[in-house]
């Protein structure tokens, strides 16, 4: 093969390679264009679907707006009708008010004719009421004074009866206490008291109450409401008895007590011998009973 032939072969080879490159490039370009075209078709499909969705939503929104507008129009129409009805009622009320005012004015004109007579009668009634009030006050004052006098008389009678009954009860109670004391002496109480040391009354006549009682170890102690300020001293004896004004039969003589300690305004005493009943708060003590 000559050199020219070799050059031609080489050129043919280069030309073939160039043509092949162009073919490959064209194929790649065409393939890329097809993919892009498919992508664009997909996007167009999505956009078309979105457009249809938006169109349906727009139609629905238009329908809803139209319905709302129709509803508001109906409400406005009803409100206008109500307003017209209210205006008619207001006009009617104004007419009624005007008629009522006219009627009231006529009545006032008619009543003014009787004003003088009514005022005069009211003055007469006021004078009569004042006279009646004064009369009632006088009667009430007399009735009050009468009631006070009756009450005072009733209270005086009750107090007199109560005082007499109380005096009789106290006298009977003291007599009963004296009888009980005499009976106890007859039954041997005097001998028991004598063995315990006998009586030693204070020089002055004193009276008091049992303020409190206390039992310690079988020994009864009593706190009395009188003490050294009343002339009591240790060793003095007092007579113990019980008075019941409500039930005189329960009044009784209990026995003799001896002063153990004496302080101003109170003292402590102990029974001398056996008492006829346990001492209680409120029992009475005295230096002597009926001079006995």
C-alpha positions as CSV (number, residue, x, y, z in Angstrom):
1,X,0.0,0.0,0.0
2,X,1.3,3.4,-0.9
3,X,1.6,6.3,1.5
4,X,-1.4,8.0,-0.1
5,X,-3.5,5.0,0.5
6,X,-2.4,4.9,4.2
7,X,-3.2,8.6,4.6
8,X,-6.6,8.0,3.1
9,X,-7.2,5.1,5.4
10,X,-6.2,7.1,8.4
11,X,-8.4,10.0,7.3
12,X,-11.3,7.6,6.8
13,X,-10.7,6.3,10.3
14,X,-10.6,9.8,11.8
15,X,-13.8,10.7,9.8
16,X,-15.5,7.6,11.1
17,X,-14.6,8.4,14.7
18,X,-15.8,12.0,14.3
19,X,-19.1,10.7,12.7
20,X,-19.4,8.2,15.5
21,X,-18.8,11.0,18.1
22,X,-21.5,13.1,16.4
23,X,-23.9,10.2,16.4
24,X,-23.2,9.4,20.1
25,X,-23.6,13.1,21.0
26,X,-26.9,13.3,19.1
27,X,-28.2,10.1,20.7
28,X,-27.2,11.5,24.2
29,X,-28.8,14.8,23.4
30,X,-32.0,13.2,22.2
31,X,-32.2,10.9,25.2
32,X,-31.8,13.9,27.6
33,X,-34.5,15.8,25.7
34,X,-36.9,12.9,26.1
35,X,-36.3,12.7,29.9
36,X,-36.8,16.4,30.2
37,X,-39.9,16.2,28.1
38,X,-41.3,13.5,30.3
39,X,-40.6,15.6,33.4
40,X,-42.3,18.6,31.8
41,X,-45.3,16.4,31.0
42,X,-45.5,15.2,34.6
43,X,-45.3,18.8,35.9
44,X,-47.9,19.8,33.4
45,X,-50.1,17.0,34.7
46,X,-49.6,18.1,38.3
47,X,-50.3,21.7,37.4
48,X,-53.4,20.8,35.5
49,X,-54.6,18.7,38.5
50,X,-53.9,21.7,40.8
51,X,-55.6,24.0,38.5
52,X,-58.7,21.7,38.5
53,X,-58.6,21.6,42.3
54,X,-58.3,25.3,42.6
55,X,-61.1,25.7,40.1
56,X,-63.4,23.4,42.1
57,X,-62.5,25.2,45.3
58,X,-63.1,28.5,43.7
59,X,-66.5,27.3,42.5
60,X,-67.3,26.0,46.0
61,X,-66.2,29.4,47.5
62,X,-68.3,31.2,45.0
63,X,-71.3,29.0,45.9
64,X,-70.7,29.5,49.6
65,X,-70.3,33.2,49.2
66,X,-73.5,33.3,47.2
67,X,-75.3,31.3,49.9
68,X,-74.0,33.6,52.6
69,X,-75.0,36.7,50.6
70,X,-78.5,35.2,50.1
71,X,-78.7,34.4,53.8
72,X,-77.6,37.9,54.7
73,X,-80.0,39.4,52.2
74,X,-82.8,37.3,53.8
75,X,-81.8,38.5,57.3
76,X,-81.6,42.1,56.1
77,X,-85.0,41.7,54.5
78,X,-86.4,40.3,57.8
79,X,-84.7,43.1,59.8
80,X,-86.2,45.7,57.5
81,X,-89.6,44.1,57.9
82,X,-89.1,44.0,61.7
83,X,-88.0,47.7,61.6
84,X,-91.1,48.7,59.6
85,X,-93.3,46.8,62.1
86,X,-91.5,48.5,65.0
87,X,-92.0,51.9,63.4
88,X,-95.7,51.2,62.9
89,X,-95.9,50.2,66.6
90,X,-94.0,53.3,67.6
91,X,-96.4,55.4,65.6
92,X,-99.3,53.7,67.2
93,X,-97.8,54.2,70.7
94,X,-97.2,57.8,70.0
95,X,-100.8,58.2,68.9
96,X,-101.9,56.4,72.1
97,X,-99.6,58.6,74.2
98,X,-101.0,61.7,72.6
99,X,-104.5,60.6,73.3
100,X,-103.6,59.6,76.9
101,X,-102.0,63.1,77.4
102,X,-105.1,64.7,76.0
103,X,-107.3,62.6,78.3
104,X,-105.1,63.4,81.3
105,X,-105.2,67.1,80.6
106,X,-109.0,66.9,80.4
107,X,-109.1,65.0,83.7
108,X,-106.8,67.6,85.3
109,X,-109.0,70.4,84.1
110,X,-112.0,68.6,85.6
111,X,-110.2,67.8,88.9
112,X,-109.1,71.4,89.3
113,X,-112.7,72.2,89.9
114,X,-112.8,70.0,93.0
115,X,-109.4,71.0,94.4
116,X,-110.6,73.7,96.7
117,X,-113.3,71.5,98.2
118,X,-110.8,68.6,98.6
119,X,-108.3,70.8,100.3
120,X,-110.9,72.1,102.7
121,X,-112.0,68.6,103.5
122,X,-108.4,67.5,104.0
123,X,-107.9,70.3,106.5
124,X,-111.0,69.3,108.4
125,X,-109.8,65.7,108.4
126,X,-106.4,66.8,109.6
127,X,-108.0,68.8,112.5
128,X,-110.1,65.8,113.4
129,X,-107.1,63.5,113.3
130,X,-105.1,65.8,115.5
131,X,-107.9,66.0,118.0
132,X,-108.3,62.2,117.9
133,X,-104.5,61.7,118.3
134,X,-104.5,64.0,121.4
135,X,-107.5,62.1,122.8
136,X,-105.8,58.8,122.2
137,X,-102.6,60.0,123.8
138,X,-104.6,61.1,126.9
139,X,-106.4,57.8,127.0
140,X,-103.1,55.9,126.6
141,X,-101.5,57.9,129.4
142,X,-104.4,57.3,131.7
143,X,-104.4,53.6,130.8
144,X,-100.7,53.4,131.4
145,X,-100.9,55.1,134.7
146,X,-103.8,52.8,135.6
147,X,-101.8,49.7,134.6
148,X,-98.8,50.9,136.6
149,X,-100.9,51.4,139.7
150,X,-102.4,48.0,139.3
151,X,-99.0,46.4,138.7
152,X,-97.6,48.2,141.8
153,X,-100.6,47.1,143.9
154,X,-100.2,43.5,142.6
155,X,-96.4,43.5,143.2
156,X,-97.0,44.9,146.7
157,X,-99.5,42.1,147.4
158,X,-97.3,39.4,146.0
159,X,-94.3,40.7,148.0
160,X,-96.3,40.9,151.2
161,X,-97.6,37.3,150.7
162,X,-94.2,36.1,149.7
163,X,-92.6,37.7,152.8
164,X,-95.2,36.3,155.0
165,X,-94.9,32.8,153.5
166,X,-91.1,33.0,153.7
167,X,-91.2,34.0,157.3
168,X,-93.7,31.2,158.1
169,X,-91.5,28.7,156.2
170,X,-88.3,29.8,158.0
171,X,-90.0,29.6,161.3
172,X,-91.3,26.1,160.6
173,X,-87.8,25.1,159.3
174,X,-86.1,26.4,162.4
175,X,-88.7,24.7,164.6
176,X,-88.2,21.4,162.7
177,X,-84.4,21.8,163.0
178,X,-84.7,22.4,166.7
179,X,-86.9,19.3,167.0
180,X,-84.4,17.3,165.0
181,X,-81.6,18.5,167.2
182,X,-83.5,17.7,170.3
183,X,-84.4,14.2,168.9
184,X,-80.7,13.6,168.1
185,X,-79.7,14.6,171.5
186,X,-82.3,12.3,172.9
187,X,-81.0,9.4,170.7
188,X,-77.4,9.8,172.1
189,X,-75.9,12.4,169.8
190,X,-75.1,14.6,172.8
191,X,-73.1,11.8,174.4
192,X,-71.2,11.2,171.2
193,X,-70.4,14.9,170.9
194,X,-69.4,15.1,174.5
195,X,-66.9,12.2,173.9
196,X,-65.5,14.2,170.9
197,X,-64.8,17.2,173.1
198,X,-68.2,18.9,173.6
199,X,-69.5,22.2,172.2
200,X,-67.4,25.4,172.2
201,X,-69.4,28.0,170.3
202,X,-67.8,31.4,169.5
203,X,-68.8,34.2,171.9
204,X,-70.6,36.1,169.1
205,X,-73.6,34.9,167.2
206,X,-72.3,34.1,163.6
207,X,-73.9,32.5,160.6
208,X,-72.4,31.2,157.3
209,X,-72.6,28.7,154.5
210,X,-70.7,25.6,153.5
211,X,-68.6,26.8,150.5
212,X,-67.2,23.4,149.6
213,X,-66.8,19.8,150.9
214,X,-63.9,17.3,150.6
215,X,-63.5,13.7,151.8
216,X,-59.9,12.5,152.4
217,X,-59.2,9.2,153.9
218,X,-62.8,8.9,155.2
219,X,-62.6,12.3,156.9
220,X,-65.1,14.9,155.8
221,X,-63.7,18.5,155.6
222,X,-65.8,21.6,154.9
223,X,-64.8,25.0,153.8
224,X,-67.0,27.7,155.3
225,X,-67.7,31.2,154.0
226,X,-66.9,32.8,157.4
227,X,-63.5,32.9,159.2
228,X,-61.5,34.8,161.7
229,X,-62.9,38.2,160.6
230,X,-66.3,36.9,162.0
231,X,-64.7,35.9,165.3
232,X,-64.0,32.3,164.6
233,X,-61.0,30.5,165.9
234,X,-59.5,27.0,166.0
235,X,-61.6,24.8,168.3
236,X,-64.9,26.7,168.0
237,X,-67.9,24.6,167.3
238,X,-70.9,25.5,165.0
239,X,-74.3,23.9,164.4
240,X,-74.8,22.5,160.9
241,X,-78.3,22.4,159.3
242,X,-80.0,22.4,155.9
243,X,-82.8,24.7,154.8
244,X,-85.0,24.1,151.7
245,X,-87.5,26.9,151.3
246,X,-89.1,25.2,148.2
247,X,-89.6,21.9,150.1
248,X,-89.7,22.7,153.9
249,X,-90.0,19.0,154.8
250,X,-86.5,18.4,153.5
251,X,-85.0,20.9,155.9
252,X,-83.0,19.2,158.7
253,X,-80.5,19.5,161.5
254,X,-77.2,17.7,160.5
255,X,-75.0,18.0,163.6
256,X,-72.1,19.9,165.0
257,X,-68.8,20.8,163.3
258,X,-65.5,22.0,164.8
259,X,-63.2,24.7,163.3
260,X,-59.8,23.2,162.4
261,X,-58.3,26.3,160.7
262,X,-59.6,29.9,160.6
263,X,-58.5,32.5,158.0
264,X,-60.0,35.9,157.1
265,X,-63.2,35.3,155.1
266,X,-63.1,31.5,155.3
267,X,-62.3,28.5,157.6
268,X,-62.0,24.8,157.6
269,X,-64.3,22.6,159.8
270,X,-64.7,18.9,160.6
271,X,-67.8,17.1,161.9
272,X,-68.0,16.3,165.6
273,X,-69.2,12.8,165.8
274,X,-71.7,11.4,163.2
275,X,-73.8,13.7,161.1
276,X,-77.4,12.8,160.2
277,X,-76.6,13.3,156.5
278,X,-73.5,14.1,154.4
279,X,-72.9,17.8,154.2
280,X,-73.5,19.6,150.9
281,X,-72.5,22.9,149.4
282,X,-75.0,25.5,150.5
283,X,-75.7,24.0,154.0
284,X,-75.8,26.6,156.8
285,X,-73.7,26.9,159.9
286,X,-74.5,29.0,163.0
287,X,-73.2,29.4,166.5
288,X,-76.6,28.5,167.9
289,X,-80.1,27.5,166.8
290,X,-83.1,29.2,168.5
291,X,-80.8,30.0,171.4
292,X,-80.3,26.3,172.0
